[in-house]
Amino acid sequence: MNILYLCDEYPPGPHGGIGTYVRLIARQMVKLGHKVIVAGLYSRGYGGADEFEDEGVKVLRYRWSIDDKWFENQRSAGVRMLNRILLDTGITQRDIKRSIAAYQKKLEHMIADEQINIIEMPDYNDYIRFCKSYVPFPTLPVPVVVKFNGSITYFNAEAGIPVAPHILKMEQDILNRAAAVSSASAYTAEKSADYLSYNKSITVLYNGIDTNIVIGSSDMSGAKQVVFTGSLVQKKGIFQLAEAWNIVIKQVPDARLLILGKGPVSKVIACLQKDAKSSVVFKGHVGRDELYACLSNSAVAVFPSYAEAFALAPLEAMACGTAVINSNRTSGTELIDDGVNGLLIDPDNIEELASAIVTLLNEPEKRLRLALAGNEKVKQCFDIDILARQTLKFYQQVLDK
């Protein structure tokens, strides 16, 4: 099968869960003997190579018409100001229309040249968030399946934020033109269908990871290290974790909290009491090897998130043999069976979150039992090889129609 994945955040470079998922599934499809190409329309300043190969995956980065290396420093005051001027004057809108038209032609040529059989694209497409009015996604000449991983409409609705009518229509039209739709979780399928008024069937295909992770051999039965991985933003529950840590450190004075991820560190520190600050270490974004080392050498991993499609971070912790405390919101219950292979908490209940952390730090036998069961579940249910094979069956069913 010749498969094209559309993705505008394929690593290396700034990416979220969609970029991580596409890289994992694309690499695995190549291992299973299929030809895989990943192409995307990258927003201004993304940077990186226009074309490269990643473990057998051919990656193509198409760009907006107005782009330059100067835009890569998106945090600089000059770049932010120019982006704002281009947006407010309507130049960005016109640029997107031109870029989408050019993108369609490039995709059509590539689909024909590479004899693509099927295309998968996400429900989230980055260009949409810059649009001031309706700009449709291209109609393509082979079957396109859409996977729910969290659209703009989905995350806005989950947070109680209104979505602009033109954004809603763009995301609805992408779904209505799809040959089939899948979802990273049952929760996201149900909610997205509601928010986007989609009434056709949806196949749940969980996101997976490579579970063949080398786990540290050190005995962590007496460890007091807790780890959080993710962006330092409200929807990840990091501020609730910081408040809970004030309670934890009073009951377990030798505990240590390791925070891995980018974001406003000062805002997290502002939530910590004086006695708790010295026990918290911020490491920022780290590479994959260091991430796995931190997870496998921690007693507990905590993910008190408010909004996810299907988070990969808890899967990685479980694969590393770390006991997991996860949010009971959104798709959390599809990953963790509370008290069996992890603990579920309400991120709004600071006392419950603190109590769960303290319990696992003080009860090594329970911690080990949950860690082992979690490791077993992620290998049986969420290994990327298993999920890639399920996805291939889904693709074939679409093509057979």
Buried (B, 14 or more C-beta within 10 A) or exposed (E): BBBBBBBBBBBEBBBEBBBBBBBBBBBBBBEBEBBBBBBBBBBBBBBBEEEEEBEEBBBBBBBBEBBEEEBBEBEEEEBEEBBEEBBEEEEBBEBBBEBBEBBBEBBBEBBEEBEBBBBBBBBBBBBBEBBEEEBEBBEBEBBBBBBBBBBBBBBBBBEEEEBBEBBBEBBBBBBEBBBBBBBBBBBBBBBBBEBBEBEEEBBBBBBBBEBEBEBBEEEBEEBBBBBBBBBBBBBBBBBBBBBBBBBBBBEBEEBBBBBBBEBEBEBBEEBBEEEBEEBBEBBEEBEEEEBBBBBBBBBBBBBBBBBBBBBBBBBBBBBBBBBBBBBBBBBBBBBBEEEEBBBBBBBEBBEBBBBBBBBBBEEBEBBBBBBEBBBEBBBEBBBBBBBBBBBBEBBEEBEEE
